[in-house]
């Protein structure tokens, strides 16, 4: 930290202390005869106290010091265009990734539905065979896909 970091808080503390001193020395318990003196005493006490407290606060507050030494120079038009293209490519890659994830989710949903349909087909085939067997037991015969009695 440099001396300039401490300059403002110290100045505030000194001005605040002077205001408090003036107000304290001219303060009278039973009242001040002159309205102008009363106003200056009250203002000096209020502003002096505020300035002193702010100075103490600013003195102990952690300040970060910024200097121009580490700043990057402004981008040229070509550099800005290159940065924008790079950002656009990243955005496209992110969109493609999102699209790919969406496609994978959709593929998984379709696979689940296919499995459900296959299980329903297997169940229907099994039940259909049982019904055909029962019909044959009762004497029905199937000819060219049509059931008839022998």
N, C-alpha and C positions, 0 to 999 in steps of 0.2 A: 504494500500500500504506500502511496506517495503522500507527500505533505498536502497536496491539493485535496486529497480525500478528507483530511481533517480540518481544512480551512473553513468550510461553510458551517459545520456544527459548532466550531469554536467561536466563530463570529456571532452565531445565534445565541450561544450561551452568554457571551459578553454583553450583547445588547439586552438580552433578557435580564441579566443580573443588574445592569445599570437601571433599567426600568423598574425593577423591584426595589432597588435601593432608593431611587427618587421617590417612589410611591410610599415606601416604608418610612422615610425620613419626614415626609410632609403629611403623613396620616395623623389625624387627631381623633381621639376617642369620642369626644363630645360633639364633633362636627367641625367642618371648615366654614369660615364666614363667607369666603368668596366662592361663587358658583363655578367660575372658571378654574380656580385651583382645585376644587372638588372633582371637576370633570377630568382634569389632567392627572390627578392622583389615581382616580379609578381606572382610567385608560392605561396609565403606565403600569399599574398593578396587574391588570388583566393581560395586556399584551406582553408585559415583561415575563409574567409567569408562563404564558403560552410559548414565547420564544425560548425561554430557558429550558422548558420541558422538551420542546422539539429538538433543541440542540443536543441535549443529553440522549434523546432517542436516536437521532441521526448519527451520533458519535459511536454508539454501540451497535447500531444496525449493520448487518453484514451487507456491504455493497460490492457489487462486481464492477470492476473497472474495465471499460471498453476503450480500446485504442484502435487506430487505423492501421497498425502495423500488420496484423494478421488477416486483413480483409482481402477477399478475392477481387480481382478487377472485373468490371462488367463484361458480360458475354458479347461477342461480336454477333452479327446477323447469321453467319455460317454456323457458329457454335450453337446459337439458339435454335436454328433450324434442325441441326443434328440432334440436339437434345429432344426436340419435339418429335422427331421421327423415332427416336429410341423409345420415348414414352408411348407413342402410338403402337409400336411393335409390341411393347410389353402389354399394353391394353388388349391387343389382338390375341396375344398368347393367353392372357387371362380369360378372354372370352372363349377361345378354343378349348381351354381347360374346363371351363364351366360347361360348355357344350358337350365335351367328352364325358364329363361326369354325369350330365343329364342323360346322355345316350346310354351310358352304362346302367344307370338306374332304370331306364325304360326297358333295356334288354333283360334285366333281372325280373322286372314286372311281367314281361311277356313270357319268360321262362317259367315263372310261377303259374301263370294262367295256362300254359301249355301242359304242365304237369297236372293241373286240376282237370283239364279236358281229357287227358289220357286216362286219368284215374276214373273219370265218369264213363268213358268209353269202355274201359275194362269192366266196370260194374254192370253196365248195360249189356255187354256181350255175355257176361256170366249169367245174368238173369234171363236173357233171351234163350240161352242154351237150356236152362232149367225149365222154362216154359215149353220149349220144343220137346224136351224129354217127357214132360207131363202129358203134352198133347199126343205124342206117340204111344204112351202108355194107355191112353184112353181110346186109341184106335184111329186116330187121325193120321193122314199121310200127306206129305207135301210133294206136289208135282208141279214143276216149273214155277216155284215160288208161291204156289197157291195151295192152301190146305183143303183137303177133301176127305170124305169117308171112304174106306175101302169097300 
